[in-house]
Amino acid sequence: MASIEIQVPDIGDFDEVTVIELMVKPGDTVKAEQSLITVESDKASMEIPSSHAGVVKEVKVKLGDKVKQGSLVLVLEGEGAGAPAAAPVSAAPAAAAPAPAPTANASNPAPALAEYAQAAPVSVAIAAAPAAAMPAHNPTTAPVGLPHASPSVRKYARELGVPLGEVKGSGAKGRITEADVQAFTQAVMSGALQTQAAAAQAKPNGGDGAGLGLIPWPVVDFAKFGPIERKDRPRIKKISAANLHRNWVMIPHVTNHDDADITDLEAFRVSTNKENEKSGIKVTMLAFLIKACVAALKKFPEFNASIDGDQLVYKQYFHIGFAADTPNGLMVPVIKDADKKGIFQISQEMGELAKKARDGKLSPAEMSGASFTISSLGGIGGRYFTPIINAPEVAILGVCKSQMEPVWDGKAFVPRLMLPLSLSWDHRVIDGAAAARFNVYLGQILGDFRRVLL
């Protein structure tokens, strides 16, 4: 019998990921392509398959270990010749995964609540939103006392913001099930129990929310006022809700509003599309905005920074995220190295990424690494809005639909196409004067795009 070393294959754009589940043990017989371990990044969890069939001789990793491509997973005893090679493992985006199917406990929470209350009695306290109780996930930190739950249950708990360490498992050997997560969530929302994070906030001098004096979230029987219909929130919106909540609460947002004259730029865009009609690439105003933002970020580098403890990280790369509207919710693909690409290449990549977003096929790598984000409501309408900063970024640009307005040129009012700009910025990093200068400079570039060359 030959000894075969099984290693971690290509796992995409991740330096290290954490082992969160061991699926085999020494003495087990495995088949080729059978899953051996589950690893987790900050975007998704993935299973690592075996490239060969055989008997597990020795497992080389344990829960909490950090692994990367080429790391040794285990040693097999088996026939090595002719065994198929493992296919590259790709981390499927969270948006593409199907939503967990409802269980009996979801439709009838009373038995689950009663069972949970008997198993883990707690005092009635202020109900806290589950998303606020979920600590930020760090994929490079080894979990301590990892709860016994399957990857799908862990994903489900993350979506709801449920701290698995506080959930009592009802499955075999204390394994946490989906029904346990649902019962815990329903108990918190009803005020029957309180998470540890919420309990800390409720103390006079404890927790990050100390002194807020928040009252419980209202529990309303809407049906008594008239007909209602209940629908599950799309999975993407449930995932993004926790991030949006955290970012809005923790980042001191300020938003500057301004207008940019894009009359000449729009005329140039239209003529460019006519001249290159046969290329199949349609240049959008957003592509010009991306290039203009890169120029502004170079002039004002604090907008391309991130807070890391007591330090600021100034990024030397320019990866621009753009919000893409999909049937299931908002997604943010990223144009990497936008400073090194032309308008046509950016337009082409934007089209390809937007299509992937609508089809639910964006990979985690295609949604990570942004240093600045643009949220465009261009074709929809509106005037101004307050976009929420996408941590760990420190600024985000919101743009609405352009419209013709009379503008005084010193002698008369002339019709000009004006683009509303809404710049939200983190006041811990940026001050009002810098934000005003950024918006003014961005407007100057959009008014005369030749400034990009300066």
C-alpha positions as CSV (number, residue, x, y, z in Angstrom):
1,M,0.0,0.0,0.0
2,A,1.4,3.4,-1.0
3,S,1.3,6.4,1.2
4,I,-0.4,9.4,-0.4
5,E,-0.2,13.0,0.9
6,I,-3.3,15.0,0.4
7,Q,-2.8,18.7,0.2
8,V,-5.0,21.8,0.0
9,P,-5.6,22.6,-3.7
10,D,-6.1,26.1,-5.2
11,I,-8.7,27.8,-3.1
12,G,-8.8,31.1,-4.9
13,D,-7.8,34.6,-3.8
14,F,-7.1,33.7,-0.1
15,D,-3.8,33.7,1.7
16,E,-5.0,31.6,4.6
17,V,-8.3,30.1,5.7
18,T,-9.3,28.4,9.0
19,V,-10.2,24.8,9.4
20,I,-13.7,24.7,10.9
21,E,-14.7,21.0,10.5
22,L,-12.9,17.6,10.2
23,M,-15.0,15.1,8.3
24,V,-12.7,12.1,8.6
25,K,-10.5,10.4,11.2
26,P,-7.7,7.9,11.1
27,G,-8.9,4.5,9.9
28,D,-11.7,5.9,7.8
29,T,-12.0,4.7,4.2
30,V,-12.4,7.6,1.7
31,K,-13.2,7.8,-2.0
32,A,-11.7,10.1,-4.5
33,E,-13.5,13.5,-4.5
34,Q,-14.9,12.8,-1.0
35,S,-14.8,15.9,1.3
36,L,-12.2,15.7,4.0
37,I,-12.3,19.1,5.9
38,T,-14.2,22.3,5.8
39,V,-12.4,25.6,5.7
40,E,-13.8,29.1,6.1
41,S,-12.8,32.5,4.7
42,D,-14.3,35.9,5.4
43,K,-16.7,35.3,2.5
44,A,-17.7,31.7,2.4
45,S,-16.9,28.2,3.7
46,M,-15.7,25.5,1.3
47,E,-15.0,21.7,1.5
48,I,-11.6,20.3,0.6
49,P,-11.9,17.0,-1.3
50,S,-9.6,14.1,-1.5
51,S,-7.6,13.7,-4.7
52,H,-7.3,9.9,-4.1
53,A,-9.1,7.0,-2.6
54,G,-7.7,5.0,0.3
55,V,-7.6,4.6,4.1
56,V,-6.8,7.6,6.4
57,K,-3.5,6.9,8.0
58,E,-2.9,10.3,9.7
59,V,-4.7,13.6,9.9
60,K,-2.3,16.5,9.8
61,V,-4.6,19.4,10.7
62,K,-6.9,20.2,13.6
63,L,-9.8,22.5,14.3
64,G,-8.7,26.1,14.2
65,D,-5.6,25.5,12.1
66,K,-4.8,28.0,9.4
67,V,-4.1,26.4,6.0
68,K,-3.4,27.6,2.5
69,Q,-2.7,26.1,-1.0
70,G,-0.2,23.3,-0.6
71,S,-0.8,22.7,3.1
72,L,-0.7,19.0,4.1
73,V,-4.2,17.8,5.2
74,L,-3.7,14.1,5.8
75,V,-1.9,10.9,4.7
76,L,-3.7,8.1,3.0
77,E,-2.8,4.5,2.5
78,G,-4.0,3.4,-0.9
79,E,-3.3,2.8,-4.6
80,G,-1.9,6.1,-5.8
81,A,-1.7,5.1,-9.5
82,G,-4.4,6.4,-11.8
83,A,-6.3,8.2,-9.1
84,P,-8.1,11.3,-10.3
85,A,-6.7,14.7,-9.4
86,A,-8.8,17.0,-7.3
87,A,-10.7,19.7,-9.1
88,P,-9.9,23.2,-8.0
89,V,-12.1,24.3,-5.1
90,S,-13.8,27.6,-5.6
91,A,-15.6,29.4,-2.8
92,A,-19.1,29.9,-4.0
93,P,-20.5,33.3,-3.1
94,A,-22.9,33.4,-0.3
95,A,-25.5,34.9,-2.6
96,A,-25.6,31.8,-4.8
97,A,-26.4,29.4,-2.0
98,P,-30.0,28.5,-1.6
99,A,-31.9,29.8,1.4
100,P,-32.3,27.3,4.3
101,A,-35.6,25.4,4.0
102,P,-38.1,26.2,6.8
103,T,-38.7,23.6,9.4
104,A,-41.6,22.8,11.7
105,N,-40.1,25.0,14.4
106,A,-40.1,28.0,12.0
107,S,-43.8,27.7,11.3
108,N,-44.7,26.8,14.9
109,P,-42.2,28.5,17.2
110,A,-44.0,27.8,20.4
111,P,-42.8,24.2,21.0
112,A,-39.2,25.2,20.2
113,L,-39.4,28.2,22.5
114,A,-40.7,26.0,25.3
115,E,-38.1,23.4,24.8
116,Y,-35.3,25.9,24.7
117,A,-36.5,27.7,27.8
118,Q,-36.5,24.4,29.7
119,A,-33.0,23.5,28.5
120,A,-31.4,26.8,29.1
121,P,-33.5,29.0,31.5
122,V,-32.6,32.7,31.5
123,S,-34.1,35.9,32.9
124,V,-36.4,38.0,30.7
125,A,-34.5,41.1,29.5
126,I,-34.3,43.6,26.7
127,A,-34.6,41.9,23.3
128,A,-31.7,42.6,21.1
129,A,-31.5,42.3,17.3
130,P,-29.5,39.1,16.6
131,A,-27.3,40.9,14.1
132,A,-25.9,43.3,16.8
133,A,-24.9,40.3,18.9
134,M,-22.8,38.6,16.3
135,P,-19.1,39.6,16.6
136,A,-17.1,40.5,13.6
137,H,-15.7,37.4,11.9
138,N,-11.9,37.1,11.5
139,P,-11.0,34.2,9.2
140,T,-7.4,34.3,10.2
141,T,-8.1,33.8,13.9
142,A,-8.5,30.2,15.2
143,P,-11.9,29.7,16.9
144,V,-11.8,28.7,20.5
145,G,-14.4,26.1,21.6
146,L,-15.9,25.8,18.2
147,P,-19.6,24.8,18.5
148,H,-20.5,21.4,17.1
149,A,-22.5,22.3,14.0
150,S,-22.4,21.6,10.2
151,P,-21.1,24.3,7.8
152,S,-24.7,25.0,6.5
153,V,-25.9,25.6,10.1
154,R,-22.9,27.9,10.8
155,K,-23.7,29.8,7.6
156,Y,-27.4,30.1,8.7
157,A,-26.3,31.4,12.1
158,R,-24.1,34.0,10.6
159,E,-26.9,35.2,8.3
160,L,-29.1,35.7,11.4
161,G,-26.3,37.1,13.6
162,V,-26.7,34.2,16.1
163,P,-23.7,33.5,18.4
164,L,-23.4,29.7,18.1
165,G,-21.5,29.5,21.4
166,E,-24.7,30.5,23.2
167,V,-27.0,28.0,21.4
168,K,-27.8,24.7,23.1
169,G,-27.7,21.8,20.6
170,S,-30.5,19.3,20.5
171,G,-28.9,17.0,17.9
172,A,-26.7,13.9,18.4
173,K,-23.9,14.5,20.9
174,G,-25.1,18.1,21.4
175,R,-24.8,19.0,17.7
176,I,-26.5,22.3,16.9
177,T,-29.3,22.1,14.3
178,E,-31.0,24.6,12.2
179,A,-34.1,24.3,14.4
180,D,-31.9,25.2,17.4
181,V,-30.7,28.4,15.7
182,Q,-34.3,29.3,14.8
183,A,-35.5,28.7,18.4
184,F,-32.7,30.8,19.8
185,T,-33.5,33.7,17.4
186,Q,-37.2,33.5,18.1
187,A,-36.5,33.5,21.9
188,V,-34.3,36.6,21.6
189,M,-36.7,38.5,19.4
190,S,-39.6,37.7,21.8
191,G,-37.6,38.9,24.8
192,A,-37.6,35.4,26.4
193,L,-33.8,35.5,26.6
194,Q,-30.8,37.8,26.1
195,T,-27.5,37.3,24.3
196,Q,-24.3,37.8,26.2
197,A,-23.5,40.9,24.1
198,A,-26.9,42.4,24.9
199,A,-26.5,41.6,28.6
200,A,-23.1,43.4,28.6
201,Q,-24.7,46.5,26.9
202,A,-27.5,46.5,29.5
203,K,-25.0,46.9,32.4
204,P,-24.5,50.5,33.6
205,N,-20.8,50.4,32.6
206,G,-20.5,47.4,30.4
207,G,-20.3,46.8,26.7
208,D,-19.9,49.1,23.7
209,G,-23.6,50.2,23.9
210,A,-23.4,51.2,27.6
211,G,-25.5,54.2,28.4
212,L,-27.6,54.2,25.3
213,G,-30.7,53.4,27.3
214,L,-32.4,51.6,24.4
215,I,-36.0,50.4,24.9
216,P,-37.0,47.0,23.5
217,W,-37.9,46.6,19.9
218,P,-41.7,46.8,19.5
219,V,-43.5,43.5,19.2
220,V,-46.7,44.1,17.1
221,D,-49.4,41.8,16.0
222,F,-49.9,43.4,12.6
223,A,-52.7,41.1,11.6
224,K,-55.1,42.7,14.1
225,F,-55.0,45.9,12.1
226,G,-55.7,44.3,8.7
227,P,-54.7,41.7,6.1
228,I,-51.0,41.0,5.9
229,E,-48.6,38.7,3.9
230,R,-45.3,37.4,5.2
231,K,-42.3,36.7,2.9
232,D,-38.8,35.7,3.8
233,R,-36.1,38.3,3.2
234,P,-33.8,37.4,0.3
235,R,-30.6,35.8,1.5
236,I,-28.3,38.5,0.2
237,K,-30.3,41.2,2.1
238,K,-30.1,39.1,5.3
239,I,-26.3,38.8,5.0
240,S,-25.8,42.5,4.1
241,A,-28.1,43.8,6.9
242,A,-25.7,42.9,9.7
243,N,-22.8,44.7,7.8
244,L,-24.9,47.8,7.1
245,H,-26.1,47.9,10.7
246,R,-22.6,47.7,12.1
247,N,-21.2,50.2,9.6
248,W,-23.9,52.8,10.3
249,V,-23.7,52.4,14.1
250,M,-19.9,52.3,14.4
251,I,-18.7,54.8,11.7
252,P,-19.4,58.5,12.3
253,H,-20.8,59.3,8.9
254,V,-20.9,62.8,7.4
255,T,-22.2,63.4,3.8
256,N,-21.3,66.2,1.5
257,H,-23.6,67.0,-1.5
258,D,-22.5,68.7,-4.7
259,D,-23.2,68.9,-8.4
260,A,-20.8,68.2,-11.3
261,D,-21.3,69.7,-14.8
262,I,-21.0,66.7,-17.1
263,T,-22.4,68.3,-20.3
264,D,-19.2,68.0,-22.3
265,L,-18.3,64.6,-20.8
266,E,-21.8,63.2,-21.7
267,A,-21.4,64.5,-25.3
268,F,-18.0,62.8,-25.5
269,R,-19.4,59.5,-24.1
270,V,-22.3,59.5,-26.6
271,S,-20.0,60.2,-29.6
272,T,-17.5,57.5,-28.4
273,N,-20.3,54.9,-28.3
274,K,-21.4,55.8,-31.8
275,E,-17.8,55.6,-33.1
276,N,-17.2,52.2,-31.5
277,E,-20.6,50.7,-32.1
278,K,-19.2,47.6,-33.7
279,S,-17.0,46.8,-30.7
280,G,-20.0,45.7,-28.6
281,I,-18.6,47.6,-25.6
282,K,-20.9,50.3,-24.3
283,V,-19.2,53.0,-22.4
284,T,-21.2,54.2,-19.4
285,M,-20.8,57.4,-17.3
286,L,-19.9,55.1,-14.3
287,A,-16.7,54.1,-16.1
288,F,-15.7,57.8,-16.3
289,L,-16.6,58.2,-12.7
290,I,-14.3,55.3,-11.7
291,K,-11.4,56.9,-13.5
292,A,-12.2,60.3,-12.0
293,C,-12.4,58.9,-8.5
294,V,-9.0,57.2,-9.0
295,A,-7.5,60.6,-9.8
296,A,-9.2,62.2,-6.8
297,L,-8.0,59.4,-4.5
298,K,-4.4,59.9,-5.7
299,K,-4.7,63.6,-4.9
300,F,-6.4,62.9,-1.5
301,P,-4.9,59.6,-0.3
302,E,-6.7,59.7,3.1
303,F,-9.8,58.7,1.2
304,N,-8.0,55.6,0.0
305,A,-7.1,54.6,3.6
306,S,-8.4,52.3,6.3
307,I,-8.2,52.4,10.1
308,D,-6.2,49.7,11.7
309,G,-6.0,50.2,15.5
310,D,-4.1,53.4,16.2
311,Q,-2.7,53.5,12.6
312,L,-4.0,54.4,9.2
313,V,-3.3,52.1,6.3
314,Y,-2.7,54.1,3.1
315,K,-3.3,51.8,0.1
316,Q,-1.1,52.1,-2.9
317,Y,-3.6,50.2,-5.1
318,F,-6.9,51.5,-6.5
319,H,-9.6,48.8,-6.4
320,I,-13.0,50.4,-7.0
321,G,-16.3,48.7,-5.9
322,F,-19.5,49.5,-7.7
323,A,-23.0,48.7,-6.4
324,A,-24.9,46.3,-8.7
325,D,-28.6,46.0,-8.4
326,T,-29.8,42.4,-8.7
327,P,-33.2,40.7,-8.3
328,N,-32.1,39.3,-4.9
329,G,-30.5,42.5,-3.5
330,L,-27.4,44.7,-3.8
331,M,-24.0,43.3,-4.6
332,V,-20.7,45.1,-4.9
333,P,-18.3,43.7,-7.5
334,V,-14.8,45.3,-7.6
335,I,-12.7,46.6,-10.5
336,K,-9.2,45.8,-9.5
337,D,-6.3,48.1,-10.4
338,A,-8.6,50.7,-12.0
339,D,-5.7,53.1,-12.3
340,K,-4.0,50.8,-14.8
341,K,-7.1,50.3,-17.0
342,G,-8.7,52.4,-19.7
343,I,-12.3,53.4,-20.1
344,F,-13.1,50.6,-22.5
345,Q,-11.5,47.9,-20.3
346,I,-13.3,49.2,-17.3
347,S,-16.7,49.3,-19.1
348,Q,-16.2,45.7,-20.4
349,E,-15.3,44.4,-16.9
350,M,-18.2,46.2,-15.4
351,G,-20.6,44.6,-17.8
352,E,-19.2,41.2,-17.2
353,L,-19.3,41.6,-13.4
354,A,-22.8,43.1,-13.4
355,K,-24.0,40.1,-15.4
356,K,-22.4,37.7,-12.9
357,A,-24.0,39.5,-10.0
358,R,-27.5,39.3,-11.6
359,D,-26.9,35.6,-12.3
360,G,-25.7,35.0,-8.7
361,K,-22.3,33.8,-9.9
362,L,-19.9,36.3,-8.4
363,S,-16.9,34.7,-6.7
364,P,-15.7,36.0,-3.3
365,A,-12.5,37.3,-4.9
366,E,-14.6,39.4,-7.3
367,M,-16.3,41.1,-4.3
368,S,-13.3,41.7,-2.1
369,G,-10.4,44.1,-1.8
370,A,-12.2,47.4,-2.6
371,S,-10.5,50.6,-1.4
372,F,-13.4,52.9,-2.4
373,T,-17.0,52.3,-3.5
374,I,-19.4,54.1,-5.9
375,S,-23.1,53.6,-5.4
376,S,-25.0,54.8,-8.5
377,L,-28.8,55.3,-8.8
378,G,-28.2,56.9,-12.2
379,G,-31.0,55.5,-14.4
380,I,-33.5,55.3,-11.6
381,G,-33.8,58.9,-10.4
382,G,-33.6,60.9,-7.2
383,R,-31.5,63.9,-6.3
384,Y,-29.2,63.1,-3.3
385,F,-28.9,60.4,-0.7
386,T,-26.7,59.3,2.1
387,P,-24.7,56.1,1.1
388,I,-23.4,53.9,4.0
389,I,-19.7,53.4,4.1
390,N,-18.5,49.9,3.3
391,A,-16.1,49.1,6.2
392,P,-13.1,49.0,6.3
393,E,-13.2,51.7,3.6
394,V,-13.5,55.3,4.9
395,A,-15.6,56.9,2.1
396,I,-18.2,56.1,-0.5
397,L,-19.6,58.1,-3.4
398,G,-23.3,58.2,-4.2
399,V,-24.5,59.5,-7.6
400,C,-28.1,60.1,-8.8
401,K,-29.7,60.8,-12.1
402,S,-28.3,63.7,-14.0
403,Q,-30.6,66.4,-15.3
404,M,-30.5,69.6,-17.3
405,E,-30.5,72.8,-15.3
406,P,-30.0,76.5,-16.0
407,V,-26.5,77.6,-14.9
408,W,-25.3,81.1,-14.8
409,D,-22.1,81.5,-16.9
410,G,-21.4,85.1,-16.0
411,K,-23.6,86.6,-18.7
412,A,-26.7,84.4,-19.0
413,F,-28.3,81.2,-17.8
414,V,-27.4,78.3,-20.1
415,P,-28.6,74.7,-20.0
416,R,-26.1,72.4,-18.5
417,L,-26.3,68.7,-17.6
418,M,-25.7,68.4,-13.8
419,L,-24.8,65.2,-12.0
420,P,-25.7,65.1,-8.2
421,L,-22.8,63.8,-6.0
422,S,-23.2,62.5,-2.4
423,L,-19.9,61.8,-0.7
424,S,-20.1,60.0,2.7
425,W,-16.9,60.0,4.7
426,D,-15.6,58.7,8.1
427,H,-15.1,61.7,10.4
428,R,-12.4,59.7,12.3
429,V,-10.1,59.9,9.3
430,I,-11.4,62.8,7.2
431,D,-12.4,66.3,8.1
432,G,-14.9,68.6,6.4
433,A,-12.4,70.7,4.5
434,A,-10.8,67.7,2.9
435,A,-14.2,66.3,2.0
436,A,-15.2,69.6,0.4
437,R,-11.9,69.7,-1.6
438,F,-12.4,66.1,-2.7
439,N,-15.9,66.8,-4.1
440,V,-14.8,70.0,-5.8
441,Y,-11.8,68.4,-7.4
442,L,-14.0,65.4,-8.5
443,G,-16.4,67.9,-10.1
444,Q,-13.6,69.7,-11.9
445,I,-12.4,66.4,-13.4
446,L,-15.9,65.5,-14.6
447,G,-16.3,69.0,-16.0
448,D,-13.1,68.7,-18.0
449,F,-11.8,65.1,-18.2
450,R,-8.5,66.3,-19.6
451,R,-7.5,67.0,-15.9
452,V,-7.1,63.2,-15.5
453,L,-3.9,63.5,-17.5
454,L,-2.4,66.2,-15.3
